[in-house]
Amino acid sequence: MDTWFAESLGLVAGTLTTLSYLPQVIQTYKSRSVKDISLKMYVLLALGVAMWIVYGAAMDSISVILANTVSLGLTVAILVMKLVFTQRPAKIHRHPPGPFHKGR
């Protein structure tokens, strides 16, 4: 397989798999809900992705390095939210009492 084609294929595949993290990052940020996110899973994922970056550097593969660097950033974002939002419960947005509120 041609090296240029292989790297191009790797960049497209890396872009697609990296973009798959965005919905989780956005949903977690908006909802502040991290109850169902596994801390152990994301720690292991971050370590594995970091190793892929080292592997990409060793193989001189820009597609592996770029995709996994962005993936690591998004994975770390989820990890940080897991740690921060676990300490602070999600805010419940309540509407102010209306004109017929009896003050109970």
Contact map, one row per residue, 1 for C-alpha under 8 A:
11101100000000000000000000000000000000000000000000000000000000000000000000000000000000000000000000000000
11111100000000000000000000000000000000000000000000000000000000000000000000000000000000000000000000000000
11111110000000000000000000000000000000000000000000000000000000000000000000000000000000000000000000000000
01111111000000000000000000000000000000000000000000000000000000000000000000000000000000000000000000000000
11111111100000000000000000000000000000000000000000000000000000000000000000000000000000000000000000000000
11111111110000000000000000000000000000000000000000000000000000000000000000000000000000000000000000000000
00111111111000000000000000000000000000000000000000000000000011100000000000000000000000000000000000000000
00011111111100000000000000000000000000000000000000000000000000100000000000000000000000000000000000000000
00001111111110000000000000000000000000000000000000000000000000000000000000000000000000000000000000000000
00000111111111000000000000000000000000000000000000000000000000110000000000000000000000000000000000000000
00000011111111100000000000000000000000000000000000000000000000110110000000000000000000000000000000000000
00000001111111110000000000000000000000000000000000000000000000000000000000000000000000000000000000000000
00000000111111111000000000000000000000000000000000000000000000000000000000000000000000000000000000000000
00000000011111111100000000000000000000000000000000000000000000110111000000000000000000000000000000000000
00000000001111111110000000000000000000000000000000000000000000000010000000000000000000000000000000000000
00000000000111111111000000000000000000000000000000000000000000000000000000000000000000000000000000000000
00000000000011111111100000000000000000000000000000000000000000000000000000000000000000000000000000000000
00000000000001111111110000000000000000000000000000000000000000000011011000000000000000000000000000000000
00000000000000111111110000000000000000000000000000000000000000000000000000000000000000000000000000000000
00000000000000011111111100000000000000000000000000000000000000000000000000000000000000000000000000000000
00000000000000001111111110000000000000000000000000000000000000000000001001100000000000000000000000000000
00000000000000000111111111000000000000000000000000000000000000000000000001000000000000000000000000000000
00000000000000000001111111100000000000000000000000000000000000000000000000000000000000000000000000000000
00000000000000000001111111110000000000000000000000000000000000000000000000000100000000000000000000000000
00000000000000000000111111111000000000000000000000000000000000000000000001001100000000000000000000000000
00000000000000000000011111111100000000000000000000000000000000000000000000000000000000000000000000000000
00000000000000000000001111111111000000000000000000000000000000000000000000000000000000000000000000000000
00000000000000000000000111111111110000000000000000000000000000000000000000000100100000000000000000000000
00000000000000000000000011111111100000000000000000000000000000000000000000000000100000000000000000000000
00000000000000000000000001111111000000000000000000000000000000000000000000000000000000000000000000000000
00000000000000000000000000111111100000000000000000000000000000000000000000000000000000000100000000000000
00000000000000000000000000111111110000000000000000000000000000000000000000000000100010001100000000000000
00000000000000000000000000011011111100000000000000000000000000000000000000000000000010000100000000000000
00000000000000000000000000010001111110000000000000000000000000000000000000000000110011000000000000000000
00000000000000000000000000000000111110000000000000000000000000000000000000000000000001000000000000000000
00000000000000000000000000000000111111000000000000000000000000000000000000000000000000000000000000000000
00000000000000000000000000000000011111100000000000000000000000000000000000000000010000000000000000000000
00000000000000000000000000000000000111111100000000000000000000000000000000000000000000000000000000000000
00000000000000000000000000000000000011111110000000000000000000000000000000000010010000000000000000000000
00000000000000000000000000000000000001111111000000000000000000000000000000000000000000000000000000000000
00000000000000000000000000000000000001111111100000000000000000000000000000000000000000000000000000000000
00000000000000000000000000000000000001111111110000000000000000000000000000100110000000000000000000000000
00000000000000000000000000000000000000111111111000000000000000000000000000000010000000000000000000000000
00000000000000000000000000000000000000011111111100000000000000000000000000000000000000000000000000000000
00000000000000000000000000000000000000001111111110000000000000000000000000100000000000000000000000000000
00000000000000000000000000000000000000000111111111000000000000000000000100110000000000000000000000000000
00000000000000000000000000000000000000000011111111100000000000000000000000000000000000000000000000000000
00000000000000000000000000000000000000000001111111110000000000000000000000000000000000000000000000000000
00000000000000000000000000000000000000000000111111111000000000000001101100000000000000000000000000000000
00000000000000000000000000000000000000000000011111111100000000000001100100000000000000000000000000000000
00000000000000000000000000000000000000000000001111111110000000000000000000000000000000000000000000000000
00000000000000000000000000000000000000000000000111111111000000011001000000000000000000000000000000000000
00000000000000000000000000000000000000000000000011111111100000011001100000000000000000000000000000000000
00000000000000000000000000000000000000000000000001111111110000001000000000000000000000000000000000000000
00000000000000000000000000000000000000000000000000111111111000010000000000000000000000000000000000000000
00000000000000000000000000000000000000000000000000011111111111111000000000000000000000000000000000000000
00000000000000000000000000000000000000000000000000001111111111001000000000000000000000000000000000000000
00000000000000000000000000000000000000000000000000000111111110000000000000000000000000000000000000000000
00000000000000000000000000000000000000000000000000000011111110000000000000000000000000000000000000000000
00000000000000000000000000000000000000000000000000000001111111000000000000000000000000000000000000000000
00000010000000000000000000000000000000000000000000000001111111111000000000000000000000000000000000000000
00000010000000000000000000000000000000000000000000000001100111111100000000000000000000000000000000000000
00000011011001000000000000000000000000000000000000000001000011111110000000000000000000000000000000000000
00000000011001000000000000000000000000000000000000011011000011111111000000000000000000000000000000000000
00000000000000000000000000000000000000000000000000011101100011111111100000000000000000000000000000000000
00000000001001000000000000000000000000000000000000000000000001111111110000000000000000000000000000000000
00000000001001100100000000000000000000000000000000000000000000111111111000000000000000000000000000000000
00000000000001000100000000000000000000000000000011011000000000011111111100000000000000000000000000000000
00000000000000000000000000000000000000000000000011001000000000001111111110000000000000000000000000000000
00000000000000000100000000000000000000000000000000000000000000000111111111000000000000000000000000000000
00000000000000000100100000000000000000000000000010000000000000000011111111100000000000000000000000000000
00000000000000000000000000000000000000000000010011000000000000000001111111110000000000000000000000000000
00000000000000000000000000000000000000000000000000000000000000000000111111111000000000000000000000000000
00000000000000000000110010000000000000000000000000000000000000000000011111111100000000000000000000000000
00000000000000000000100000000000000000000100110000000000000000000000001111111110000000000000000000000000
00000000000000000000000000000000000000000000010000000000000000000000000111111111000000000000000000000000
00000000000000000000000010000000000000000000000000000000000000000000000011111111100000000000000000000000
00000000000000000000000110010000000000000100000000000000000000000000000001111111110000000000000000000000
00000000000000000000000000000000000000100110000000000000000000000000000000111111111000000000000000000000
00000000000000000000000000000000000000000000000000000000000000000000000000011111111100000000000000000000
00000000000000000000000000011001010000000000000000000000000000000000000000001111111111000000000000000000
00000000000000000000000000000000010010100000000000000000000000000000000000000111111111000000000000000000
00000000000000000000000000000000000000000000000000000000000000000000000000000011111111100000000000000000
00000000000000000000000000000000000000000000000000000000000000000000000000000001111111110000000000000000
00000000000000000000000000000001110000000000000000000000000000000000000000000000111111111100000000000000
00000000000000000000000000000000011000000000000000000000000000000000000000000000111111111000000000000000
00000000000000000000000000000000000000000000000000000000000000000000000000000000001111111000000000000000
00000000000000000000000000000000000000000000000000000000000000000000000000000000000111111100000000000000
00000000000000000000000000000001000000000000000000000000000000000000000000000000000011111110000000000000
00000000000000000000000000000011100000000000000000000000000000000000000000000000000010011111000000000000
00000000000000000000000000000000000000000000000000000000000000000000000000000000000000001111100000000000
00000000000000000000000000000000000000000000000000000000000000000000000000000000000000000111110000000000
00000000000000000000000000000000000000000000000000000000000000000000000000000000000000000011111000000000
00000000000000000000000000000000000000000000000000000000000000000000000000000000000000000001111100000000
00000000000000000000000000000000000000000000000000000000000000000000000000000000000000000000111110000000
00000000000000000000000000000000000000000000000000000000000000000000000000000000000000000000011111000000
00000000000000000000000000000000000000000000000000000000000000000000000000000000000000000000001111111000
00000000000000000000000000000000000000000000000000000000000000000000000000000000000000000000000111111000
00000000000000000000000000000000000000000000000000000000000000000000000000000000000000000000000011111000
00000000000000000000000000000000000000000000000000000000000000000000000000000000000000000000000011111100
00000000000000000000000000000000000000000000000000000000000000000000000000000000000000000000000011111111
00000000000000000000000000000000000000000000000000000000000000000000000000000000000000000000000000011111
00000000000000000000000000000000000000000000000000000000000000000000000000000000000000000000000000001111
00000000000000000000000000000000000000000000000000000000000000000000000000000000000000000000000000001111
